[in-house]
Amino acid sequence: MNFTLRMYALLMTWVVIAPMFASQQRASTPPEQQAAQKPATETSTEEIIYKNTKYGFTFSLPQGWKGYTIVTETWEGSDVQKGDVERGPLIYIRHPAWTKKTPRQDIPIMVFTVAQWGSVQQGNYLVNGGTIVPNELGRNRKYVFTLPPRANYPDLAGVEDVDDILRHGPLRPIWSK
């Protein structure tokens, strides 16, 4: 395994494990901002929290993301042998400076049911046409939250900022009943 691949694997492992060792829960915000293109709300002078009550997680963002928007699409996974297709939400947290003329790197979050995630990990489904399994960011009792394979586009502005945000374990599950 070459050095770059090992560093990437180490980084992704850290992104998955770090949230589990966090000592404090982050502050919550007013009701969920799930609909596409809704503006953010501020919770402190240090960070902004996106709260998704539909799927049960929060995501911490730096102040530079004040005014972010949420864009929701659908991921698709297929069982090549059986022909079955699974779908689920793909939530993009979009930087406020993003425009069609000058797009910036989004923060993509794939949402799987626990059963769907088990199938993906067993290799039963290829997600978004790729053979690389998404990287887990966190989970609650019903859902698993992942970073899609090939989530970063090096030619877009803000890719380093998104990498830095992800290094700090920003996703926190909300443990529902």
C-alpha positions as CSV (number, residue, x, y, z in Angstrom):
1,M,0.0,0.0,0.0
2,N,1.6,3.3,-1.0
3,F,2.0,6.2,1.5
4,T,-0.8,8.3,0.1
5,L,-3.3,5.4,0.3
6,R,-2.2,4.6,3.8
7,M,-2.6,8.3,4.8
8,Y,-6.1,8.4,3.3
9,A,-7.1,5.2,5.1
10,L,-5.8,6.6,8.4
11,L,-7.7,9.9,7.8
12,M,-10.9,8.1,7.0
13,T,-10.5,5.9,10.1
14,W,-10.0,8.9,12.2
15,V,-13.0,10.7,10.7
16,V,-15.2,7.7,11.6
17,I,-13.8,7.1,15.1
18,A,-13.2,10.6,16.4
19,P,-16.9,11.5,16.9
20,M,-17.3,8.4,19.2
21,F,-14.7,9.9,21.6
22,A,-16.0,13.4,21.8
23,S,-16.7,14.5,25.3
24,Q,-19.5,16.9,24.8
25,Q,-22.7,17.0,22.8
26,R,-23.0,20.0,20.6
27,A,-25.8,22.6,21.2
28,S,-28.9,22.1,19.1
29,T,-30.8,24.6,16.9
30,P,-34.4,25.4,16.1
31,P,-36.4,22.9,14.0
32,E,-34.8,21.0,11.2
33,Q,-33.8,22.8,8.0
34,Q,-34.4,19.8,5.7
35,A,-36.1,21.4,2.7
36,A,-33.7,22.3,-0.2
37,Q,-32.2,25.8,-0.2
38,K,-33.2,26.8,3.4
39,P,-30.8,29.2,5.1
40,A,-28.8,28.3,8.2
41,T,-29.3,29.6,11.7
42,E,-26.6,30.6,14.1
43,T,-26.2,29.0,17.5
44,S,-23.0,30.5,18.8
45,T,-20.1,32.7,17.8
46,E,-17.9,29.7,17.3
47,E,-19.9,27.3,15.2
48,I,-23.1,26.8,13.3
49,I,-25.2,23.6,13.8
50,Y,-27.2,22.0,11.1
51,K,-29.8,19.9,12.8
52,N,-31.7,17.2,10.8
53,T,-34.5,15.8,13.0
54,K,-35.9,13.6,10.2
55,Y,-32.9,11.4,10.2
56,G,-31.5,12.2,13.6
57,F,-28.1,14.0,13.4
58,T,-26.4,17.3,13.8
59,F,-23.5,18.7,11.8
60,S,-21.1,21.4,13.1
61,L,-19.9,24.0,10.7
62,P,-17.5,27.0,11.1
63,Q,-18.8,30.6,11.1
64,G,-17.7,31.0,7.4
65,W,-20.6,28.7,6.5
66,K,-23.2,31.0,8.0
67,G,-26.0,31.1,5.4
68,Y,-25.4,27.6,4.1
69,T,-28.1,25.8,2.2
70,I,-29.3,22.2,2.1
71,V,-29.8,20.4,-1.2
72,T,-31.3,16.9,-1.1
73,E,-30.9,14.3,-3.8
74,T,-31.2,10.5,-3.9
75,W,-28.4,8.0,-3.9
76,E,-28.9,4.7,-5.7
77,G,-27.5,1.3,-5.2
78,S,-27.9,-1.8,-7.3
79,D,-27.5,-5.5,-6.8
80,V,-25.8,-6.5,-10.0
81,Q,-26.7,-10.2,-9.7
82,K,-30.4,-9.8,-8.6
83,G,-31.2,-6.6,-10.3
84,D,-32.6,-5.0,-7.1
85,V,-32.3,-1.3,-6.6
86,E,-32.1,0.5,-3.2
87,R,-32.4,4.3,-2.8
88,G,-31.9,6.8,0.0
89,P,-31.3,10.4,0.7
90,L,-28.1,12.2,-0.2
91,I,-27.9,15.5,1.7
92,Y,-25.6,18.2,0.5
93,I,-24.5,21.0,2.9
94,R,-23.7,23.8,0.5
95,H,-21.4,26.8,1.3
96,P,-23.1,30.2,1.1
97,A,-20.6,31.4,-1.6
98,W,-21.6,28.6,-4.0
99,T,-23.0,29.8,-7.3
100,K,-23.6,28.0,-10.6
101,K,-20.9,30.1,-12.2
102,T,-18.4,29.4,-9.4
103,P,-19.4,26.2,-7.5
104,R,-17.7,25.2,-4.3
105,Q,-17.1,21.8,-2.7
106,D,-20.3,20.6,-0.9
107,I,-20.4,18.4,2.2
108,P,-22.3,15.3,1.0
109,I,-23.9,13.0,3.5
110,M,-25.5,9.7,2.4
111,V,-28.2,8.3,4.7
112,F,-28.7,4.6,4.9
113,T,-31.1,2.5,7.0
114,V,-29.1,0.1,9.2
115,A,-30.3,-2.8,7.0
116,Q,-29.2,-1.0,3.7
117,W,-25.8,-0.3,5.2
118,G,-25.4,-4.0,6.2
119,S,-26.1,-4.9,2.6
120,V,-23.6,-2.4,1.3
121,Q,-20.9,-3.6,3.7
122,Q,-21.5,-7.2,2.6
123,G,-20.9,-6.2,-1.0
124,N,-24.5,-6.9,-2.1
125,Y,-25.0,-3.4,-3.5
126,L,-22.8,-1.1,-5.6
127,V,-23.6,2.5,-4.5
128,N,-23.6,5.3,-7.0
129,G,-22.1,3.0,-9.6
130,G,-18.9,2.5,-7.6
131,T,-17.2,-0.5,-6.0
132,I,-15.7,1.6,-3.2
133,V,-17.8,1.4,0.0
134,P,-18.7,4.8,1.5
135,N,-17.0,5.9,4.7
136,E,-19.1,5.9,7.8
137,L,-19.4,9.2,9.7
138,G,-21.8,8.1,12.4
139,R,-25.0,6.3,13.2
140,N,-28.0,6.3,15.4
141,R,-30.5,3.5,16.0
142,K,-32.2,3.8,12.6
143,Y,-29.7,5.3,10.2
144,V,-26.0,5.2,9.2
145,F,-24.5,8.4,7.8
146,T,-21.7,8.2,5.3
147,L,-19.4,10.2,3.2
148,P,-19.8,9.0,-0.4
149,P,-16.8,7.5,-2.3
150,R,-15.1,10.1,-4.4
151,A,-16.8,12.9,-2.4
152,N,-14.2,15.6,-3.1
153,Y,-13.5,17.3,-6.4
154,P,-10.0,18.8,-6.2
155,D,-10.7,21.3,-9.0
156,L,-13.5,23.0,-6.9
157,A,-12.9,25.9,-4.5
158,G,-13.3,25.0,-0.8
159,V,-12.2,21.3,-1.0
160,E,-9.5,22.0,1.7
161,D,-12.1,23.6,3.9
162,V,-14.4,20.6,3.6
163,D,-11.5,18.2,4.4
164,D,-10.7,20.3,7.5
165,I,-14.3,20.3,8.7
166,L,-14.5,16.5,8.2
167,R,-11.2,16.0,10.2
168,H,-12.9,17.4,13.3
169,G,-15.8,14.8,13.4
170,P,-18.6,17.3,12.9
171,L,-21.5,14.7,12.6
172,R,-23.3,13.9,15.9
173,P,-26.1,11.4,16.0
174,I,-29.2,12.2,17.8
175,W,-30.2,9.0,19.7
176,S,-33.9,8.7,19.2
177,K,-36.2,6.4,21.1
